Amino acid sequence: MPATRLGPPAKKYVGVQEFINQYSLSKANAYRILARPEMKEAIFKVGERAIRIEINKAHDIMKQLFN
């Protein structure tokens, strides 16, 4: 019997540019959304300046905020 993946789905982290392209946002508007306190749990710091966004968690938070 083949092994199946029973764990949770892998987290997908994207950069800010891909986040901007996916939601058709301006750069200023994207950073304004990402600066909100609710979005802190979806952001992962990489180094001193770069960030990555967990896209599934960010999508869920944005649905709650903007609905």
Sequence and secondary structure as in RCSB ss.txt:
>XXXX:A:sequence
MPATRLGPPAKKYVGVQEFINQYSLSKANAYRILARPEMKEAIFKVGERAIRIEINKAHDIMKQLFN
>XXXX:A:secstr
      S     EE HHHHHHHHT  HHHHHHHHTSGGGGGGEEEETTTEEEEEHHHHHHHHHHHH 
